Structures are given as C-alpha cells and as structure tokens.
C-alpha cells in the first residue's frame, strides 16, 4: 500500500520542471563562491611559487656572471632585487627579527681527492642564517656531480605565504633552490678573499687573468664570449628542491 503511493509521487517529482529560480540561486551561489575562492587560492599559491623560483634563477644567473669579488653591499642589493621581483619590498636592517622574505647565497666547492663538498663562503639576508660546511650533509642528495676544485653557486629563498581565503590551505613557507656554475671565471670570490686563483696575481696560472678572477686583469673584454668558463656547455644547472 505504502509502496504504491510513494512510487507514483516520486515519478511525478522527477518529471516536474517547475520551481523557483530564487531558491536555486540561493543554494548554488555559496557553493560556486567557495569553489571559486578555493581555485583562486590554489592558483595564486602555484603562481607565487613560480614567481619566486624565476626570481631565484635570475639572482643565480646574475651571480654566475660576476668576475669581481662579492661584498655585503652586493648581497644587500640582491636581496632588494629579490623583493622587487617577488613583489615583497624588503630593506635589510641588521638585527631585525622578522622578514617576509629570506635569502641565502652560498658558494660550494668540491675536492675529488677526498670526495667532499665545502662551503667557500655564504651570505644570508632576512631570517636565514649562513650555511656552514657541516650543514651540507642535508644537501648532498641535491648537489650535482662536479669536476675537481669546481664550484657552484647555491641560491635559496623563503617566502611567508598567507592565503587570502580560508579554504583549507594553511599559511606556509614557499622555498626555492637552485644551483649554477660560474660562467666567466672558475670561481666567485668574497671581497678580501684570495683563493690562489690569481686574485690580483699577475703570475697566476691560466691563459687569461679574466678567467683567474684577477682584480688587476686588463683582458676581460668578453663581448664574443671567448673568455667564458662553461664546463656544462653553456647551460646552468638549476634544481627546484
């Protein structure tokens, strides 16, 4: 008896096309808004990661082309450039306790005789700290195969990311990482450092003082690219960790 009453009513309900558009809109608009907000937040998070990674590449490529020694002023300006490229204007102030953006530049060398990597120098801005040789254990799986006495430039950045809408994505830190070989010289020196490659030494080994990173080099015109040091056939190594 009950079955014979319910089934016809269900059939009429499924065939009925009448209704109130206002009720349907009130039901669907919140759902559409939540879906739109979630899609926008996820897209923005991926977009910001892409922006940060490209800014990381730009700074790494800039450092790889340097033939002069790097100093604190250079690192400060690189930090400002990173803020400009990622739309996080920053001004480094020594002793500050919090930054929305952090950066660390590190030059790592490899010795084939004992199969070890060493930190030649490291500079950090923001809340990051300088990298030490004993800290490289965590980086070994991510470092490239290198020639003896070769060097690479590690660029790391961190950005505090806060989603605009609360759609299940918590605030997080966007980290980027890349490495590249020096291009125009076999190494990138820190100001005041002499690693025995001809930094100010006219009798240093090598056919070109430009290649030796000498301070008093006079033959560093590299318009045709002939002085490039490109052990990887001109391609920088980048790794998104």
C-alpha positions in Angstrom: 0.0 0.0 0.0 2.7 2.4 1.0 4.8 1.4 -2.0 2.0 2.1 -4.4 1.6 5.6 -3.1 5.3 6.6 -2.9 6.4 5.4 -6.4 3.9 7.5 -8.4 4.8 10.6 -6.4 8.5 10.1 -7.0 7.8 9.7 -10.7 5.8 13.0 -10.7 8.6 14.7 -8.8 11.3 13.6 -11.3 9.1 14.8 -14.3 8.2 18.1 -12.6 10.1 21.0 -14.2 8.5 23.8 -12.2 10.4 25.7 -9.4 11.6 29.0 -8.1 14.9 30.3 -9.6 15.5 32.4 -6.4 15.7 29.3 -4.3 18.0 27.6 -6.7 20.3 30.6 -6.9 20.4 30.9 -3.1 21.6 27.3 -2.9 24.1 27.4 -5.7 25.8 30.8 -5.2 27.5 29.9 -1.9 28.8 26.7 -3.4 30.1 28.5 -6.5 31.7 31.1 -4.4 33.6 28.5 -2.3 34.7 26.7 -5.4 35.9 29.9 -7.0 37.8 31.0 -3.8 39.5 27.6 -3.5 40.5 27.6 -7.1 41.8 31.2 -6.9 43.9 30.4 -3.7 45.4 27.3 -5.2 46.2 29.1 -8.4 47.8 32.0 -6.5 49.9 29.7 -4.4 51.3 28.0 -7.5 51.7 31.4 -9.2 53.7 32.8 -6.3 56.0 29.7 -6.2 56.7 30.1 -9.9 57.5 33.8 -9.4 59.8 33.0 -6.5 61.6 30.3 -8.5 62.1 32.6 -11.5 63.5 35.3 -9.2 65.8 32.7 -7.7 67.1 31.8 -11.2 67.6 35.5 -12.0 69.8 36.1 -9.0 71.8 32.8 -9.5 72.4 33.8 -13.2 73.5 37.3 -12.1 76.0 35.9 -9.6 77.3 33.3 -12.1 78.4 36.1 -14.5 80.4 38.1 -11.9 84.1 38.4 -12.2 84.6 40.9 -9.3 84.5 39.8 -5.7 81.2 39.9 -4.0 80.7 42.0 -0.9 77.9 42.8 1.6 76.6 45.7 -0.5 76.1 43.4 -3.4 74.2 40.9 -1.3 72.0 43.7 0.1 71.1 44.9 -3.4 70.5 41.3 -4.5 68.1 41.0 -1.5 66.3 44.2 -2.6 66.1 42.8 -6.2 64.6 39.6 -4.9 61.9 41.6 -3.1 61.2 43.6 -6.2 60.9 40.6 -8.4 58.6 38.8 -5.9 56.6 41.9 -5.1 57.7 41.8 -1.4 59.6 45.0 -1.0 62.3 44.5 1.6 65.0 46.6 3.2 67.7 44.7 5.0 68.3 46.0 8.5 70.9 44.3 10.7 69.4 43.0 13.8 65.8 42.9 12.6 63.8 40.0 13.9 61.3 39.3 11.2 61.2 39.4 7.4 58.5 38.3 4.9 61.3 37.1 2.6 64.7 35.4 3.3 67.6 34.7 1.0 70.9 32.8 1.3 73.8 32.8 -1.3 76.4 30.1 -0.9 79.4 29.1 -3.0 80.2 25.4 -2.6 83.4 23.7 -3.9 84.2 20.0 -4.5 87.5 18.2 -3.8 87.9 14.9 -5.7 90.8 13.7 -3.6 88.6 13.1 -0.6 85.2 13.3 -2.3 84.0 16.2 -0.2 82.0 19.4 -0.6 83.0 22.6 1.3 81.4 26.0 1.8 83.7 28.7 0.4 81.5 31.5 1.6 77.9 32.1 2.5 75.8 35.2 3.0 72.3 35.4 4.3 69.6 38.1 4.4 66.3 38.2 6.2 65.8 35.5 8.8 68.1 33.0 7.2 71.5 32.1 8.6 74.7 31.5 6.8 75.4 27.9 5.6 78.4 26.0 7.0 80.3 23.1 5.7 78.9 20.8 8.4 75.4 21.7 7.2 76.0 20.3 3.7 75.1 16.7 4.7 71.4 17.5 4.1 72.3 19.0 0.7 74.4 16.1 -0.7 71.5 14.3 -2.5 70.7 17.6 -4.2 74.2 18.6 -5.3 75.4 17.9 -8.8 78.4 15.8 -10.0 81.3 18.3 -10.2 84.8 18.4 -11.5 87.7 18.6 -9.1 88.1 22.0 -7.5 84.9 23.1 -9.2 82.4 25.5 -7.7 78.7 26.1 -7.8 76.5 28.9 -6.6 73.6 27.9 -4.4 70.7 30.4 -4.2 67.9 29.7 -1.6 64.9 31.8 -0.8 62.0 31.5 1.6 58.8 33.5 1.5 56.0 33.5 4.1 52.8 32.9 2.1 49.3 33.6 3.6 46.2 32.6 1.6 43.7 35.3 1.1 40.7 33.0 1.9 40.5 30.2 4.4 39.7 27.2 2.1 41.8 24.5 3.7 45.2 25.8 2.7 47.2 26.8 5.7 49.8 29.6 5.7 53.1 28.2 4.5 56.7 28.9 3.6 57.5 28.9 -0.2 61.1 27.7 -0.6 63.1 27.8 -3.8 66.5 26.4 -4.5 68.8 26.4 -7.5 72.5 25.9 -8.3 74.6 27.1 -11.3 78.3 27.1 -12.3 80.3 30.4 -12.5 80.3 31.4 -16.2 83.1 33.9 -16.8 85.5 32.8 -14.1 86.3 29.5 -12.3 85.1 30.9 -9.0 83.1 33.6 -7.4 85.2 35.2 -4.6 84.1 37.1 -1.4 85.6 40.5 -1.0 89.1 40.3 0.6 89.4 36.6 -0.1 92.3 35.2 -2.1 91.9 31.6 -3.1 95.1 31.3 -5.1 93.5 31.6 -8.5 95.1 34.8 -9.4 93.1 37.4 -7.5 95.5 40.2 -8.0 98.3 37.9 -9.0 99.7 38.6 -12.5 101.7 35.4 -12.4 98.7 33.2 -11.6 98.2 30.1 -13.7 95.8 30.4 -16.7 95.8 32.0 -20.1 93.6 34.9 -19.0 93.6 36.9 -15.8 89.9 37.4 -16.5 89.5 33.6 -16.2 91.5 33.8 -13.0 89.2 36.5 -11.5 92.1 38.8 -11.1 91.5 42.3 -9.6 94.1 43.8 -12.0 93.0 41.9 -15.1 93.2 44.0 -18.3 91.9 41.5 -20.8 88.4 40.9 -19.6 86.6 42.1 -22.8 84.2 39.2 -23.3 81.9 40.5 -26.0 82.4 37.4 -28.1 82.1 35.0 -25.1 85.6 33.6 -25.7 86.5 34.0 -22.0 83.5 32.1 -20.7 84.2 29.2 -18.3 81.4 26.9 -19.4 82.1 23.3 -18.2 78.5 22.4 -18.8 78.4 23.6 -22.5 76.8 26.9 -21.6 73.9 25.5 -19.5 73.4 26.4 -15.9 72.3 23.7 -13.5 69.0 24.5 -11.8 67.3 22.3 -9.3 63.9 23.0 -7.7 64.1 21.4 -4.3 
